[in-house]
Amino acid sequence: MPTTYLSKSEVEADEANDPLLHSVRLLHQTGALDPQQALKIYQDTCEQVNGIAAEVTHRPHLQSASEVAASLIPPKRICTPANGPSAAAREQAFGNDLRAMADPQPMSRLINWALTDLMLQHSEVVMMGEDIGRKGGVYGVT
């Protein structure tokens, strides 16, 4: 209970800055959503989440590591881009990495390759952020 270590005014100030309540205030001020409508959306969402939670608690539990892995790892599939960049554009962008694409790779490398393919296909794609860099940012991806 926050009132055991915070004053009532501090608790009220924190609650006034609650992102959900603040969003409802802004929506109301702009005339986009009445507070009662927002409350109904909130209550309906809670009801839906509680219903799903009740449903999933009755599902059978996974019994082995292979069952857990099967629930997390999608089956292997062959991806052949139908409308992707041309083979020549990919060869120029990827160089020797094209041969490595048939083998398992670290996730960071796969993400980088996917971003490269998207940028080859869609010239309007722009990336921004603090971890974007010439050498791939701090994670070597971008």
Contact map, one row per residue, 1 for C-alpha under 8 A:
1111000000000000000000000000000000000000000000000000000000000000000000000000000000000000000000000000000000000000000000000000000000000000000000
1111110000100000000000000000000000000000000000000000000000000000000000000000000000000000000000000000000000000000000000000000000000000000000000
1111111100100000000000000000000000000000000000000000000000000000000000000000000000000000000000000000000000000000000000000000000000000000000000
1111111000000000000000000000000000000000000000000000000000000000000000000000000000000000000000000000000000000000000000000000000000000000000000
0111111000000000000000000000000000000000000000000000000000000000000000000000000000000000000000000000000000000000000000000000000000000000000000
0111111101100000000000000000000000000000000000000000000000000000000000000000000000000000000000000000000000000000000000000000000000000000000000
0011111111100000000000000000000000000000000000000000000000000000000000000000000000000000000000000000000000000000000000000000000000000000000000
0010011111110000000000000000000000000000000000000000000000000000000000000000000000000000000000000000000000000000000000000000000000000000000000
0000001111111000000000000000000000000000000000000000000000000000000000000000000000000000000000000000000000000000000000000000000000000000000000
0000011111111100000000000000000000000000000000000000000000000000000000000000000000000000000000000000000000000000000000000000000000000000000000
0110011111111110000000000000000000000000000000000000000000000000000000000000000000000000000000000000000000000000000000000000000000000000000000
0000000111111111000000000000000000000000000000000000000000000000000000000000000000000000000000000000000000000000000000000000000000000000000000
0000000011111111100000000000000000000000000000000000000000000000000000000000000000000000000000000000000000000000000000000000000000000000000000
0000000001111111110000000000000000000000000000000000000000000000000000000000000000000000000000000000000000000000000000000000000000000000000000
0000000000111111110010000000000000000000000000000000000000000000000000000000000000000000000000000000000000000000000000000000000000000000000000
0000000000011111110011000000000000000000000000000000000000000000000000000000000000000000000000000000000000000000000000000000000000000000000000
0000000000001111111011000000000000000000000000000000000000000000000000000000000000000000000000000000000000000000000000000000000000000000000000
0000000000000111111111000000000000000000000000000000000000000000000000000000000000000000000000000000000000000000000000000000000000000000000000
0000000000000000111111100000000000000000000000000000000000000000000000000000000000000000000000000000000000000000000000000000000000000000000000
0000000000000000011111110000000000000000000000000000000000000000000000000000000000000000000000000000000000000000000000000000000000000000000000
0000000000000011111111111000000000000000000000000000000000000000000000000000000000000000000000000000000000000000000000000000000000000000000000
0000000000000001111111111100000000000000000000000000000000000000000000000000000000000000000000000000000000000000000000000000000000000000000000
0000000000000000001111111110000000000000000000000000000000000000000000000000000000000000000000000000000000000000000000000000000000000000000000
0000000000000000000111111111000010100100000000000000000000000000000000000000000000000000000000000000000000000000000000000000000000000000000000
0000000000000000000011111111100000100000000000000000000000000000000000000000000000000000000000000000000000000000000000000000000000000000000000
0000000000000000000001111111110000000000000000000000000000000000000000000000000000000000000000000000000000000000000000000000000000000000000000
0000000000000000000000111111111111000000000000000000000000000000000000000000000000000000000000000000000000000000000000000000000000000000000000
0000000000000000000000011111111111100000000000000000000000000000000000000000000000000000000000000000000000000000000000000000000000000000000000
0000000000000000000000001111111100000000000000000000000000000000000000000000000000000000000000000000000000000000000000000000000000000000000000
0000000000000000000000000111111110000000000000000000000000000000000000000000000000000000000000000000000000000000000000000000000000000000000000
0000000000000000000000000011111111000000000000000000000000000000000000000000000000000000000000000000000000000000000000000000000000000000000000
0000000000000000000000000011111111000000000000000000000000000000000000000000000000000000000000000000000000000000000000000000000000000000000000
0000000000000000000000010011011111101100000000000000000000000000000000000000000000000000000000000000000000000000000000000000000000000000000000
0000000000000000000000000011001111111100000000000000000000000000000000000000000000000000000000000000000000000000000000000000000000000000000000
0000000000000000000000011001000011111110000000000000000000000000000000000000000000000000000000000000000000000000000000000000000000000000000000
0000000000000000000000000000000001111111000000000000000000000000000000000000000000000000000000000000000000000000000000000000000000000000000000
0000000000000000000000000000000011111111100000000000000000000000000000000000000000000000000000000000000000000000000000000000000000000000000000
0000000000000000000000010000000011111111110000000000000000000000000000000000000000000000000000000000000000000000000000000000000000000000000000
0000000000000000000000000000000000111111111000000000000000000000000000000000000000000000000000000000000000000000000000000000000000000000000000
0000000000000000000000000000000000011111111100000000000000000000000000000000000000000000000000000000000000000000000000000000000000000000000000
0000000000000000000000000000000000001111111110000000000000000000000000000000000000000000000000000000000000000000000000000000000000000000000000
0000000000000000000000000000000000000111111111000000000000000000000000000000000000000000000000000000000000000000000000000000000000000000000000
0000000000000000000000000000000000000011111111100000000000000000000000000000000000000000000000000000000000000000000000000000000000000000000000
0000000000000000000000000000000000000001111111110000000000000000000000000000000000000000000000000000000000000000000000000000000000000000000000
0000000000000000000000000000000000000000111111111000000000000000000000000000000000000000000000000000000000000000000000000000000000000000000000
0000000000000000000000000000000000000000011111111100000000000000000000000000000000000000000000000000000000000000000000000000000000000000000000
0000000000000000000000000000000000000000001111111110000000000000000000000000000000000000000000000000000000000000000000000000000000000000000000
0000000000000000000000000000000000000000000111111111000000000000000000000000000000000000000000000000000000000000000000000000000000000000000000
0000000000000000000000000000000000000000000011111111100000000000000000000000000000000000000000000000000000000000000000000000000000000000000000
0000000000000000000000000000000000000000000001111111110000000000000000000000000000000000000000000000000000000000000000000000000000000000000000
0000000000000000000000000000000000000000000000111111111000000000000000000000000000000000000000000000000000000000000000000000000000000000000000
0000000000000000000000000000000000000000000000011111111100000000000000000000000000000000000000000000000000000000000000000000000000000000000000
0000000000000000000000000000000000000000000000001111111110000000000000000000000000000000000000000000000000000000000000000000000000000000000000
0000000000000000000000000000000000000000000000000111111111000000000000000000000000000000000000000000000000000000000000000000000000000000000000
0000000000000000000000000000000000000000000000000011111111100000000000000000000000000000000000000000000000000000000000000000000000000000000000
0000000000000000000000000000000000000000000000000001111111100000000000000000000000000000000000000000000000000000000000000000000000000000000000
0000000000000000000000000000000000000000000000000000111111100000000000000000000000000000000000000000000000000000000000000000000000000000000000
0000000000000000000000000000000000000000000000000000011111110000000000000000000000000000000000000000000000000000000000000000000000000000000000
0000000000000000000000000000000000000000000000000000001111111000000000000000000000000000000000000000000000000000000000000000000000000000000000
0000000000000000000000000000000000000000000000000000000001111100000000000000000000000000000000000000000000000000000000000000000000000000000000
0000000000000000000000000000000000000000000000000000000000111110000000000000000000000000000000000000000000000000000000000000000000000000000000
0000000000000000000000000000000000000000000000000000000000011111001100000000000000000000000000000000000000000000000000000000000000000000000000
0000000000000000000000000000000000000000000000000000000000001111101100000000000000000000000000000000000000000000000000000000000000000000000000
0000000000000000000000000000000000000000000000000000000000000111111100000000000000000000000000000000000000000000000000000000000000000000000000
0000000000000000000000000000000000000000000000000000000000000011111110000000000000000000000000000000000000000000000000000000000000000000000000
0000000000000000000000000000000000000000000000000000000000000001111111000000000000000000000000000000000000000000000000000000000000000000000000
0000000000000000000000000000000000000000000000000000000000000111111111100000000000000000000000000000000000000000000000000000000000000000000000
0000000000000000000000000000000000000000000000000000000000000111111111110000000000000000000000000000000000000000000000000000000000000000000000
0000000000000000000000000000000000000000000000000000000000000000111111111000000000000000000000000000000000000000000000000000000000000000000000
0000000000000000000000000000000000000000000000000000000000000000011111111100000000000000000000000000000000000000000000000000000000000000000000
0000000000000000000000000000000000000000000000000000000000000000001111111100000000000000000000000000000000000000000000000000000000000000000000
0000000000000000000000000000000000000000000000000000000000000000000111111100000000000000000000000000000000000000000000000000000000000000000000
0000000000000000000000000000000000000000000000000000000000000000000011111110000000000000000000000000000000000000000000000000000000000000000000
0000000000000000000000000000000000000000000000000000000000000000000001111111000000000000000000000000000000000000000000000000000000000000000000
0000000000000000000000000000000000000000000000000000000000000000000000001111100000000000000000000000000000000000000000000000000000000000000000
0000000000000000000000000000000000000000000000000000000000000000000000000111110000000000000000000000000000000000000000000000000000000000000000
0000000000000000000000000000000000000000000000000000000000000000000000000011111000000000000000000000000000000000000000000000000000000000000000
0000000000000000000000000000000000000000000000000000000000000000000000000001111100000000000000000000000000000000000000000000000000000000000000
0000000000000000000000000000000000000000000000000000000000000000000000000000111110000000000000000000000000000000000000000000000000000000000000
0000000000000000000000000000000000000000000000000000000000000000000000000000011111000000000000000000000000000000000000000000000000000000000000
0000000000000000000000000000000000000000000000000000000000000000000000000000001111110000000000000000000000000000000000000000000000000000000000
0000000000000000000000000000000000000000000000000000000000000000000000000000000111110000000000000000000000000000000000000000000000000000000000
0000000000000000000000000000000000000000000000000000000000000000000000000000000011111000000000000000000000000000000000000000000000000000000000
0000000000000000000000000000000000000000000000000000000000000000000000000000000011111100000000000000000000000000000011001000000000000000000000
0000000000000000000000000000000000000000000000000000000000000000000000000000000000111110110000000000000000000000000010011000000000000000000000
0000000000000000000000000000000000000000000000000000000000000000000000000000000000011111110000000000000000000000000000000000000000000000000000
0000000000000000000000000000000000000000000000000000000000000000000000000000000000001111111000000000000000000000000000000000000000000000000000
0000000000000000000000000000000000000000000000000000000000000000000000000000000000000111111100000000000000000000000000000000000000000000000000
0000000000000000000000000000000000000000000000000000000000000000000000000000000000001111111110000000000000000000000000010000000000000000000000
0000000000000000000000000000000000000000000000000000000000000000000000000000000000001111111111100000000000000000000010010000000000000000000000
0000000000000000000000000000000000000000000000000000000000000000000000000000000000000011111111100100000000000000000000000000000000000000000000
0000000000000000000000000000000000000000000000000000000000000000000000000000000000000001111111100000000000000000000000000000000000000000000000
0000000000000000000000000000000000000000000000000000000000000000000000000000000000000000111111100000000000000000000100000000000000000000000000
0000000000000000000000000000000000000000000000000000000000000000000000000000000000000000011111111100000000000000000000000000000000000000000000
0000000000000000000000000000000000000000000000000000000000000000000000000000000000000000011111111100000000000000000000000000000000000000000000
0000000000000000000000000000000000000000000000000000000000000000000000000000000000000000000001111111000000000000000000000000000000000000000000
0000000000000000000000000000000000000000000000000000000000000000000000000000000000000000000001111111100000000000000000000000000000000000000000
0000000000000000000000000000000000000000000000000000000000000000000000000000000000000000001001111111110000000000000000000000000000000000000000
0000000000000000000000000000000000000000000000000000000000000000000000000000000000000000000000011111110000000000000000000000000000000000000000
0000000000000000000000000000000000000000000000000000000000000000000000000000000000000000000000011111111000000000000000000000000000000000000000
0000000000000000000000000000000000000000000000000000000000000000000000000000000000000000000000001111111110000000000000000000000000000000000000
0000000000000000000000000000000000000000000000000000000000000000000000000000000000000000000000000111111100000000000000000000000000000000000000
0000000000000000000000000000000000000000000000000000000000000000000000000000000000000000000000000001111110000000000000000000000000000000000000
0000000000000000000000000000000000000000000000000000000000000000000000000000000000000000000000000000111111000000000000000000000000000000000000
0000000000000000000000000000000000000000000000000000000000000000000000000000000000000000000000000000101111101100000000000000000000000000000000
0000000000000000000000000000000000000000000000000000000000000000000000000000000000000000000000000000000111111100000000000000000000000000000000
0000000000000000000000000000000000000000000000000000000000000000000000000000000000000000000000000000000011111110000000000000000000000000000000
0000000000000000000000000000000000000000000000000000000000000000000000000000000000000000000000000000000001111111000000000000000000000000001110
0000000000000000000000000000000000000000000000000000000000000000000000000000000000000000000000000000000011111111100000000000000000000000000010
0000000000000000000000000000000000000000000000000000000000000000000000000000000000000000000000000000000011111111110000000000000000000000000000
0000000000000000000000000000000000000000000000000000000000000000000000000000000000000000000000000000000000111111111000000000000000000000000010
0000000000000000000000000000000000000000000000000000000000000000000000000000000000000000000000000000000000011111111100000000000000000000000011
0000000000000000000000000000000000000000000000000000000000000000000000000000000000000000000000000000000000001111111110000000000000000000000000
0000000000000000000000000000000000000000000000000000000000000000000000000000000000000000000000000000000000000111111111000000000000000000000000
0000000000000000000000000000000000000000000000000000000000000000000000000000000000000000000000000000000000000011111111100000000000000000000001
0000000000000000000000000000000000000000000000000000000000000000000000000000000000000000000010000000000000000001111111110000000000000000000000
0000000000000000000000000000000000000000000000000000000000000000000000000000000000011000010000000000000000000000111111111000000000000000000000
0000000000000000000000000000000000000000000000000000000000000000000000000000000000010000000000000000000000000000011111111100100000000000000000
0000000000000000000000000000000000000000000000000000000000000000000000000000000000000000000000000000000000000000001111111111100000000000000000
0000000000000000000000000000000000000000000000000000000000000000000000000000000000001000110000000000000000000000000111111110000000000000000000
0000000000000000000000000000000000000000000000000000000000000000000000000000000000011000000000000000000000000000000011111110000000000000000000
0000000000000000000000000000000000000000000000000000000000000000000000000000000000000000000000000000000000000000000001111111100000000000000000
0000000000000000000000000000000000000000000000000000000000000000000000000000000000000000000000000000000000000000000000111111100000000000000000
0000000000000000000000000000000000000000000000000000000000000000000000000000000000000000000000000000000000000000000000100111110000000000000000
0000000000000000000000000000000000000000000000000000000000000000000000000000000000000000000000000000000000000000000001100111111000000000000000
0000000000000000000000000000000000000000000000000000000000000000000000000000000000000000000000000000000000000000000000000001111100000000000000
0000000000000000000000000000000000000000000000000000000000000000000000000000000000000000000000000000000000000000000000000000111110010000000000
0000000000000000000000000000000000000000000000000000000000000000000000000000000000000000000000000000000000000000000000000000011111010000000000
0000000000000000000000000000000000000000000000000000000000000000000000000000000000000000000000000000000000000000000000000000001111110000000000
0000000000000000000000000000000000000000000000000000000000000000000000000000000000000000000000000000000000000000000000000000000111110000100000
0000000000000000000000000000000000000000000000000000000000000000000000000000000000000000000000000000000000000000000000000000000011111001111001
0000000000000000000000000000000000000000000000000000000000000000000000000000000000000000000000000000000000000000000000000000001111111101110001
0000000000000000000000000000000000000000000000000000000000000000000000000000000000000000000000000000000000000000000000000000000000111111110001
0000000000000000000000000000000000000000000000000000000000000000000000000000000000000000000000000000000000000000000000000000000000011111100001
0000000000000000000000000000000000000000000000000000000000000000000000000000000000000000000000000000000000000000000000000000000000001111100101
0000000000000000000000000000000000000000000000000000000000000000000000000000000000000000000000000000000000000000000000000000000000111111111111
0000000000000000000000000000000000000000000000000000000000000000000000000000000000000000000000000000000000000000000000000000000001111111111111
0000000000000000000000000000000000000000000000000000000000000000000000000000000000000000000000000000000000000000000000000000000000111001111110
0000000000000000000000000000000000000000000000000000000000000000000000000000000000000000000000000000000000010000000000000000000000100001111111
0000000000000000000000000000000000000000000000000000000000000000000000000000000000000000000000000000000000010000000000000000000000000011111111
0000000000000000000000000000000000000000000000000000000000000000000000000000000000000000000000000000000000011011000000000000000000000001111111
0000000000000000000000000000000000000000000000000000000000000000000000000000000000000000000000000000000000000001001000000000000000111111101111
